[in-house]
Amino acid sequence: MGTLPAYRLVSPAPARHSPADIAKEDCVGRWVVPALVVAGAVLVAGCGGGAEAATREPVIETISPVEAADLLADPPAGLVILDVRTPEEFAAARLADAVNLDFYATTFADELAGLDRSVPYLLYCRTDNRSAEVREMMRSLGFLEVHEIDGGIVAWAEAGLPFEAP
């Protein structure tokens, strides 16, 4: 095998900069990287797509029976209607498609903690005493969307809204 020809490397003559030029370059260089990092973060946040569900602000609120009826007329995807009264109360009257979770059951807190925190809930009890407490429990557990019916099923019935009864 042959040998590579020898090349002589010639470096360009050093540029002469004034102290003002050096200070200006130093200042610009110091801010370029942080500016690029911030711009990249803004771009990523703006194009996050699926990240919005993970970072959205929780909506935990009390709404009137009429507002609850409007919510049911055009429900968000996956809405769970959660009745926290006793099984006897639930059997006597309930909102259509409601799921019962007995507030007084010894397993209530564990069952509540086991629910999917990412789906929306419409929450009620008889007059909103128990559901108000459950609403705050759900808030502390990190649920993202909970709408509690003000006045419970009693206010719902007094507003003339439909419910199921045997």
ChimeraX attribute file (.defattr): number of C-alpha atoms within 10 A of each C-alpha:
attribute: neighborCount
match mode: 1-to-1
recipient: residues
	/A:1	3
	/A:2	4
	/A:3	5
	/A:4	6
	/A:5	6
	/A:6	6
	/A:7	6
	/A:8	6
	/A:9	6
	/A:10	6
	/A:11	6
	/A:12	6
	/A:13	6
	/A:14	6
	/A:15	6
	/A:16	8
	/A:17	9
	/A:18	9
	/A:19	9
	/A:20	9
	/A:21	11
	/A:22	12
	/A:23	12
	/A:24	12
	/A:25	11
	/A:26	11
	/A:27	11
	/A:28	11
	/A:29	11
	/A:30	11
	/A:31	10
	/A:32	10
	/A:33	11
	/A:34	11
	/A:35	11
	/A:36	11
	/A:37	11
	/A:38	11
	/A:39	12
	/A:40	12
	/A:41	12
	/A:42	12
	/A:43	11
	/A:44	12
	/A:45	12
	/A:46	11
	/A:47	11
	/A:48	10
	/A:49	9
	/A:50	8
	/A:51	12
	/A:52	12
	/A:53	10
	/A:54	9
	/A:55	9
	/A:56	9
	/A:57	10
	/A:58	13
	/A:59	13
	/A:60	18
	/A:61	17
	/A:62	21
	/A:63	18
	/A:64	17
	/A:65	23
	/A:66	16
	/A:67	14
	/A:68	20
	/A:69	16
	/A:70	11
	/A:71	15
	/A:72	14
	/A:73	9
	/A:74	8
	/A:75	14
	/A:76	12
	/A:77	8
	/A:78	10
	/A:79	15
	/A:80	18
	/A:81	22
	/A:82	23
	/A:83	26
	/A:84	25
	/A:85	22
	/A:86	16
	/A:87	15
	/A:88	9
	/A:89	15
	/A:90	21
	/A:91	13
	/A:92	10
	/A:93	15
	/A:94	24
	/A:95	19
	/A:96	12
	/A:97	11
	/A:98	17
	/A:99	15
	/A:100	18
	/A:101	19
	/A:102	22
	/A:103	21
	/A:104	13
	/A:105	13
	/A:106	9
	/A:107	11
	/A:108	14
	/A:109	15
	/A:110	9
	/A:111	13
	/A:112	17
	/A:113	14
	/A:114	9
	/A:115	11
	/A:116	12
	/A:117	17
	/A:118	14
	/A:119	15
	/A:120	21
	/A:121	23
	/A:122	23
	/A:123	28
	/A:124	31
	/A:125	28
	/A:126	23
	/A:127	17
	/A:128	22
	/A:129	13
	/A:130	18
	/A:131	25
	/A:132	21
	/A:133	12
	/A:134	21
	/A:135	23
	/A:136	15
	/A:137	15
	/A:138	20
	/A:139	18
	/A:140	9
	/A:141	12
	/A:142	13
	/A:143	22
	/A:144	21
	/A:145	20
	/A:146	27
	/A:147	22
	/A:148	26
	/A:149	28
	/A:150	26
	/A:151	22
	/A:152	22
	/A:153	22
	/A:154	16
	/A:155	18
	/A:156	23
	/A:157	15
	/A:158	10
	/A:159	12
	/A:160	10
	/A:161	14
	/A:162	12
	/A:163	13
	/A:164	13
	/A:165	11
	/A:166	6
